[in-house]
């Protein structure tokens, strides 16, 4: 029998130490950013429809570009849900 079999530093079959802290969680700020982008995009979509209904002019280009934040916020929200729901190993 060698000294390495009872040495906890060099043991290969040692169990990993238990995690002392809470499980890893995603930052809540990421969710707020996703919700803000989604909400701003929805407001831009509503503004596009209201501009068309209330006036004879076409909506501005910046409204169309701002409306593109809606799918971006949705994708970030899905990414947040998948990332925060992952179990720590």
Backbone bond lengths (Angstrom), bond angles and torsions (degrees), N, CA, C in turn:
res aa  C-N    CA-C-N  psi(-1)  N-CA   C-N-CA  omega(-1)  CA-C   N-CA-C  phi
1 X - - - 1.441 - - 1.530 107.73 -
2 X 1.325 116.46 133.41 1.456 120.87 -179.99 1.515 110.38 -98.14
3 X 1.284 114.94 167.47 1.467 119.93 179.98 1.525 112.42 -71.84
4 X 1.326 116.69 -19.90 1.462 119.99 -177.85 1.525 112.59 -71.59
5 X 1.319 118.79 -21.39 1.461 120.48 -178.56 1.518 112.02 -71.86
6 X 1.330 117.56 -28.40 1.469 120.22 -179.00 1.524 112.15 -106.24
7 X 1.303 116.53 -0.56 1.461 121.43 179.53 1.531 108.94 -82.48
8 X 1.353 119.02 113.68 1.469 119.96 -176.93 1.525 113.40 -66.35
9 X 1.315 118.06 -21.87 1.454 120.05 -179.37 1.519 110.33 -74.05
10 X 1.326 117.68 -38.32 1.448 121.60 -176.30 1.522 113.89 -100.91
11 X 1.298 118.78 4.46 1.461 121.29 -179.28 1.517 109.94 -70.48
12 X 1.309 116.82 134.07 1.463 120.80 -178.93 1.520 112.02 -89.45
13 X 1.310 117.81 -21.10 1.463 119.91 -178.19 1.524 112.10 -101.50
14 X 1.300 117.96 21.70 1.463 121.30 179.63 1.524 109.60 -71.66
15 X 1.314 115.69 142.55 1.458 119.99 178.16 1.519 108.98 -78.38
16 X 1.319 117.08 146.52 1.468 118.92 -179.97 1.522 109.88 -67.41
17 X 1.314 117.56 150.66 1.462 119.86 179.47 1.523 110.85 -67.46
18 X 1.309 115.48 147.06 1.467 120.95 179.70 1.521 109.19 -71.13
19 X 1.299 114.39 142.57 1.467 119.23 179.69 1.518 108.73 -72.39
20 X 1.308 116.37 128.67 1.454 120.34 -177.18 1.515 113.05 -87.26
21 X 1.317 117.28 -23.14 1.457 120.29 -176.12 1.516 112.04 -97.79
22 X 1.308 115.45 179.55 1.467 119.66 177.79 1.520 110.24 -69.42
23 X 1.318 118.01 160.75 1.467 120.18 178.63 1.520 111.07 -62.68
24 X 1.319 115.29 154.48 1.457 121.22 -178.05 1.517 109.67 -66.46
25 X 1.324 115.83 129.45 1.461 120.46 179.98 1.510 109.44 -127.92
26 X 1.297 114.82 151.67 1.465 120.47 178.22 1.517 109.23 -74.09
27 X 1.291 115.54 152.62 1.453 121.12 180.00 1.525 110.16 -69.70
28 X 1.315 116.22 139.50 1.454 120.77 177.67 1.517 112.59 -69.56
29 X 1.324 116.91 -23.02 1.462 120.27 179.26 1.518 111.20 -63.93
30 X 1.321 116.23 -35.26 1.465 120.33 179.58 1.523 110.22 -61.50
31 X 1.325 116.86 -40.53 1.465 120.90 177.83 1.524 110.82 -65.65
32 X 1.334 117.27 -41.34 1.457 120.35 179.92 1.529 111.66 -65.14
33 X 1.321 116.80 -36.91 1.468 120.17 176.98 1.523 109.75 -64.72
34 X 1.339 116.56 -44.24 1.463 120.33 179.61 1.531 110.97 -62.42
35 X 1.319 116.74 -43.56 1.467 120.09 179.34 1.529 111.46 -66.53
36 X 1.332 117.02 -38.55 1.466 119.97 179.65 1.529 110.74 -65.42
37 X 1.330 117.28 -44.77 1.464 120.16 178.78 1.521 110.97 -62.28
38 X 1.321 116.95 -42.55 1.459 121.17 179.29 1.529 110.50 -63.59
39 X 1.325 116.39 -44.35 1.469 120.31 -179.64 1.521 112.93 -65.42
40 X 1.330 116.65 -42.02 1.462 120.20 178.24 1.531 110.06 -63.81
41 X 1.317 116.73 -39.70 1.457 120.03 177.45 1.514 112.18 -63.76
42 X 1.331 116.78 -40.75 1.469 119.73 177.58 1.528 111.79 -64.93
43 X 1.325 116.41 -39.17 1.466 119.24 176.69 1.525 111.20 -63.17
44 X 1.319 116.53 -37.20 1.468 119.55 177.66 1.527 110.97 -66.47
45 X 1.322 117.55 -37.98 1.470 120.40 177.91 1.524 110.39 -64.75
46 X 1.331 116.81 -42.80 1.461 120.45 177.07 1.526 110.24 -62.41
47 X 1.331 116.45 -41.14 1.474 120.10 179.21 1.526 111.32 -64.65
48 X 1.319 117.67 -34.54 1.471 120.72 177.50 1.523 110.01 -62.93
49 X 1.341 116.15 -46.50 1.462 119.36 179.59 1.525 111.66 -67.09
50 X 1.335 117.02 -40.24 1.465 119.68 -179.82 1.524 111.50 -66.83
51 X 1.331 116.90 -36.47 1.459 119.81 177.70 1.518 110.66 -63.76
52 X 1.318 115.72 -40.72 1.469 119.10 179.31 1.526 111.79 -68.39
53 X 1.306 117.13 -35.90 1.464 120.88 -177.39 1.529 111.60 -77.37
54 X 1.332 116.82 -43.68 1.463 121.08 -172.16 1.518 114.51 -85.20
55 X 1.320 118.18 -17.81 1.465 119.48 179.56 1.526 109.41 -139.09
56 X 1.298 115.19 165.78 1.461 119.98 179.63 1.522 112.38 -88.32
57 X 1.327 117.05 -3.44 1.467 119.74 -179.00 1.532 110.71 -88.12
58 X 1.300 114.58 160.61 1.459 119.99 178.03 1.530 109.59 -83.56
59 X 1.322 117.49 152.22 1.469 120.27 177.93 1.528 111.10 -64.11
60 X 1.303 115.49 153.82 1.462 121.15 -178.93 1.532 110.45 -71.96
61 X 1.318 114.55 156.61 1.465 120.38 -179.70 1.521 111.49 -61.69
62 X 1.335 117.44 -36.06 1.452 119.54 -177.90 1.534 111.58 -64.64
63 X 1.329 117.89 -27.06 1.466 119.81 175.67 1.533 110.80 -68.02
64 X 1.323 115.92 -40.86 1.462 119.05 177.83 1.529 111.01 -65.52
65 X 1.320 115.99 -40.19 1.471 119.34 178.93 1.531 111.43 -67.84
66 X 1.332 116.32 -37.89 1.463 120.02 177.81 1.525 110.78 -68.39
67 X 1.322 117.50 -31.76 1.466 120.62 177.88 1.532 111.74 -64.56
68 X 1.325 116.35 -22.13 1.467 119.81 177.95 1.526 112.48 -69.87
69 X 1.328 117.45 -9.01 1.460 120.51 176.15 1.530 111.91 -73.27
70 X 1.329 116.89 -20.54 1.465 120.34 -179.04 1.528 111.93 -61.21
71 X 1.332 120.31 -54.42 1.467 118.14 178.84 1.522 112.48 -67.22
72 X 1.333 117.68 -30.30 1.458 119.77 177.61 1.523 110.74 -64.79
73 X 1.328 116.69 -45.05 1.464 120.51 176.82 1.513 112.18 -63.67
74 X 1.329 116.99 -36.93 1.466 120.54 178.08 1.530 110.84 -64.57
75 X 1.322 116.48 -45.27 1.468 120.32 -179.70 1.527 110.27 -64.04
76 X 1.337 117.39 -41.52 1.457 119.87 177.77 1.531 111.35 -64.46
77 X 1.327 116.98 -36.66 1.458 120.37 177.53 1.522 112.16 -65.69
78 X 1.325 117.02 -40.45 1.466 120.40 176.99 1.522 109.72 -66.18
79 X 1.328 116.57 -41.74 1.466 120.34 178.04 1.520 110.71 -61.57
80 X 1.327 117.91 -41.14 1.459 121.64 177.53 1.534 111.08 -62.10
81 X 1.322 116.14 -43.63 1.464 119.81 -179.23 1.528 111.14 -63.37
82 X 1.316 116.29 -41.09 1.465 119.06 178.77 1.511 111.90 -69.57
83 X 1.327 116.68 -37.95 1.456 120.76 -177.61 1.517 111.49 -72.42
84 X 1.331 117.58 -40.21 1.469 120.07 -177.46 1.526 111.59 -78.62
85 X 1.314 117.91 -22.30 1.453 120.34 179.82 1.518 113.84 -85.94
86 X 1.327 116.25 -6.02 1.461 119.88 179.96 1.511 110.34 -72.52
87 X 1.319 116.45 133.98 1.462 120.35 179.22 1.512 110.59 -77.72
88 X 1.324 116.17 143.71 1.468 121.16 175.68 1.519 108.68 -74.85
89 X 1.331 115.33 141.37 1.462 119.42 179.47 1.484 111.51 -101.50
